[in-house]
Amino acid sequence: MGDVAWDETGSGPALVLVHGITEDRASWDTLLPHLAERWRCVRLDLRGHGASADADDYSALAMAGDVAAVVAEAGIDEPPLLIGHSLGGVVVTAYAAGAPVRGVVNIDQSLRLGDFATALHPLADVLRSPDYVAAVLGIMEALGTDRLPPDVREQVVAKHAAARHDVILGVWSMVLDASPEELTAVAEEMLGAVQVPYLAVHGSDPGPGYAEWLAERVAGATVEVWDGLGHHPHLVEPERFAARVAAFDPAVG
């Protein structure tokens, strides 16, 4: 195994799972049994997370390279289905913009990145300060971690509380430093290169006109709002999510 830690479970068409910021591949534990019934599930720890090595660059584009490394190391020789949560949603989209995949499932990550920047900019000073963990926990709580089952919530919140400052700033540096307009332009350029089926599942409304905005940039993109489930809809209703992915993926549908 190289610098990127990964494991696999199940058999069938290849499916690659990419977690969110401060989490790791264990974050999929609740969902994994439902997916492994149909797919060969390969999950990884992004750089600076879990058991993977540190790196100089924590941008989503660099992390797409982690996905490429695991796809190669795991010997996946057919276009995989990608599922990414939160930060992982950006990472798998970036990967799909430049590598063969058969589809993308983005969990609760708006790609109208200017909206995220507008929300994050008021917290820039505290995120850069020694009190950054409180800001991270506040952000995640606002996104709806209270919807999770108690045991899962405990595990997820513990990961957020252990967030590394260098990783947080490395991942969010562009969001904190660039203007909302610049970020949205970057996202639009990336989305313009995605030409595969694209499903976005959100646990709350991603904003006015978002579904239309995304469909204009990724032909045929589908946005579903599972309202009230918060930032981890796949862990709140894992059976429902697995069934939705099966209906989306022509390799098993």
C-alpha positions in Angstrom: 0.0 0.0 0.0 1.3 3.5 -0.9 0.8 6.8 0.7 -3.0 6.6 0.4 -4.7 4.1 2.7 -7.6 2.1 1.3 -9.6 -1.1 1.7 -12.2 -3.0 -0.2 -15.4 -5.0 0.6 -17.8 -6.9 -1.5 -17.8 -7.9 -5.1 -19.3 -6.7 -8.4 -18.9 -3.5 -10.4 -16.3 -1.1 -8.9 -17.5 1.7 -6.6 -15.1 4.2 -5.0 -16.1 6.0 -1.8 -14.6 9.3 -0.8 -15.3 10.8 2.7 -15.7 14.4 3.8 -13.3 16.9 5.6 -11.9 15.7 9.0 -13.5 12.2 8.5 -12.0 9.0 7.0 -13.0 5.8 5.3 -14.5 4.4 8.6 -17.2 7.1 8.1 -18.8 4.7 5.6 -19.2 1.9 8.1 -23.0 2.4 8.5 -23.6 2.3 4.8 -21.0 -0.2 3.6 -23.0 -3.4 4.4 -25.8 -2.2 2.1 -23.5 -1.3 -0.7 -21.3 -4.4 -0.5 -24.3 -6.6 -1.4 -24.0 -5.2 -5.0 -20.6 -3.6 -5.5 -16.9 -4.0 -5.0 -16.6 -1.1 -2.6 -13.2 0.6 -2.5 -12.9 3.3 0.1 -9.9 5.5 0.9 -8.5 8.0 3.4 -7.7 11.3 1.7 -4.3 12.7 2.3 -3.9 14.1 5.8 -6.9 12.0 7.0 -7.1 8.6 8.7 -4.1 6.4 8.0 -3.0 8.2 4.8 0.2 10.2 4.7 0.5 14.0 5.0 1.1 16.1 1.9 2.1 19.6 0.9 -1.1 20.2 -1.0 -4.6 19.6 0.4 -6.6 21.0 -2.4 -9.5 19.0 -3.9 -7.7 18.8 -7.2 -4.6 17.2 -5.5 -7.0 14.9 -3.6 -8.4 13.7 -6.9 -4.9 12.4 -7.4 -5.4 10.2 -4.3 -8.4 8.7 -6.0 -6.4 8.0 -9.2 -3.6 6.4 -7.1 -6.1 4.0 -5.4 -7.9 3.2 -8.7 -4.6 2.2 -10.1 -3.4 0.3 -7.0 -6.6 -1.6 -6.6 -6.4 -2.7 -10.2 -9.8 -1.2 -11.2 -9.7 -1.5 -14.9 -13.3 -0.5 -15.7 -14.7 3.0 -15.2 -15.8 3.0 -11.5 -18.9 4.7 -10.0 -17.8 7.4 -7.6 -19.5 8.5 -4.4 -18.3 11.5 -2.5 -19.6 13.1 0.6 -19.0 16.8 1.4 -15.4 17.6 0.5 -15.5 14.2 -1.2 -18.2 15.4 -3.5 -15.8 18.0 -4.9 -13.0 15.5 -5.1 -15.0 12.9 -7.1 -16.3 15.6 -9.4 -12.7 16.8 -10.0 -11.7 13.3 -10.7 -14.6 12.7 -13.1 -13.6 15.8 -15.0 -10.4 14.2 -16.1 -10.7 10.4 -15.8 -13.1 7.7 -17.1 -16.0 7.0 -14.7 -19.5 5.6 -15.2 -21.2 8.1 -12.9 -20.9 10.3 -9.9 -23.0 10.5 -6.7 -22.4 13.7 -4.8 -23.7 13.7 -1.2 -24.7 17.1 0.2 -21.9 19.2 -1.4 -23.1 22.2 -3.4 -20.8 23.0 -6.3 -21.9 26.6 -6.5 -18.8 27.2 -4.4 -19.3 30.9 -4.2 -22.3 30.2 -1.9 -20.1 28.3 0.4 -17.4 31.0 0.4 -20.0 33.6 1.3 -21.0 31.5 4.3 -17.4 30.7 5.3 -15.8 34.1 5.0 -17.2 35.6 8.3 -15.5 32.7 10.1 -12.1 33.2 8.4 -10.4 34.8 11.4 -11.5 32.1 13.9 -10.7 29.3 11.5 -7.1 30.7 11.2 -6.9 31.0 15.0 -6.2 28.4 17.8 -9.9 28.3 18.4 -10.6 26.8 14.9 -12.0 23.5 16.3 -15.0 25.4 17.8 -15.7 26.9 14.4 -15.5 23.5 12.7 -17.9 22.0 15.2 -20.2 24.9 14.8 -20.3 24.6 11.1 -20.9 20.9 11.2 -23.6 21.2 13.8 -25.4 23.8 11.7 -25.3 21.4 8.8 -27.4 18.9 10.9 -25.3 16.3 12.6 -28.1 16.0 15.2 -30.1 14.0 12.6 -27.6 11.1 12.8 -28.3 8.1 15.0 -26.7 8.7 18.4 -23.9 6.2 18.0 -23.0 7.4 14.5 -23.2 11.0 15.6 -20.8 10.4 18.4 -18.2 8.9 16.0 -18.7 11.7 13.4 -18.4 14.5 16.0 -15.3 12.9 17.5 -13.7 13.1 14.0 -14.7 16.8 13.7 -13.3 17.6 17.1 -10.0 16.0 16.2 -9.7 18.2 13.1 -6.1 19.2 12.2 -5.5 22.8 11.7 -3.1 22.4 8.8 -5.6 20.2 6.9 -8.6 22.5 7.6 -6.7 25.5 6.3 -5.1 23.5 3.4 -8.5 22.3 2.2 -10.3 25.6 2.7 -7.5 27.9 1.7 -9.0 28.7 -1.7 -12.4 29.2 -0.2 -11.1 31.6 2.4 -8.8 33.5 0.1 -10.7 33.7 -3.2 -13.8 35.7 -4.0 -17.2 33.9 -4.3 -17.2 34.8 -8.0 -13.7 33.4 -8.6 -14.7 30.1 -6.9 -17.9 29.7 -8.8 -16.0 30.2 -12.1 -13.5 27.5 -11.0 -16.4 25.1 -10.3 -18.1 25.9 -13.6 -14.9 25.1 -15.5 -14.6 21.8 -13.7 -18.3 20.9 -14.2 -18.0 21.6 -17.9 -15.7 18.6 -18.3 -18.0 16.2 -16.5 -19.9 14.2 -19.1 -21.3 11.2 -17.2 -24.6 10.7 -15.3 -24.5 12.8 -12.1 -26.7 12.5 -9.0 -26.6 15.0 -6.2 -28.4 14.0 -3.0 -28.8 16.8 -0.4 -30.1 16.6 3.1 -31.4 20.1 3.0 -32.2 22.7 0.2 -28.9 23.6 -1.5 -30.3 27.0 -2.5 -32.6 28.7 -4.9 -32.2 27.5 -8.5 -29.4 25.1 -7.7 -30.9 22.1 -9.5 -31.3 24.2 -12.7 -27.8 25.7 -12.3 -26.2 22.3 -12.0 -28.2 20.7 -14.9 -27.1 23.6 -17.1 -23.4 22.7 -16.4 -23.7 18.9 -16.3 -26.1 17.6 -18.9 -28.8 15.5 -17.2 -27.6 16.1 -13.7 -30.2 15.2 -11.1 -30.6 17.0 -7.8 -32.7 15.4 -5.0 -33.4 17.0 -1.6 -34.1 14.5 1.2 -35.2 17.3 3.4 -34.6 17.2 7.1 -31.8 14.6 7.0 -28.9 17.0 7.4 -25.4 16.7 6.1 -25.2 12.9 6.2 -28.4 11.6 4.5 -26.6 8.4 3.5 -26.0 7.6 7.2 -29.4 8.7 8.4 -31.2 6.4 5.9 -28.5 4.0 4.5 -30.9 1.5 3.0 -32.8 4.2 1.1 -29.5 5.6 -0.1 -28.1 2.3 -1.3 -31.4 1.6 -3.2 -31.1 5.0 -4.8 -27.6 4.3 -5.9 -28.6 0.9 -7.3 -31.3 2.6 -9.4 -28.9 5.2 -10.6 -26.1 2.8 -11.6 -26.8 1.0 -14.9 -24.2 -1.7 -14.0 -26.5 -3.1 -11.3 -29.9 -1.6 -12.1 
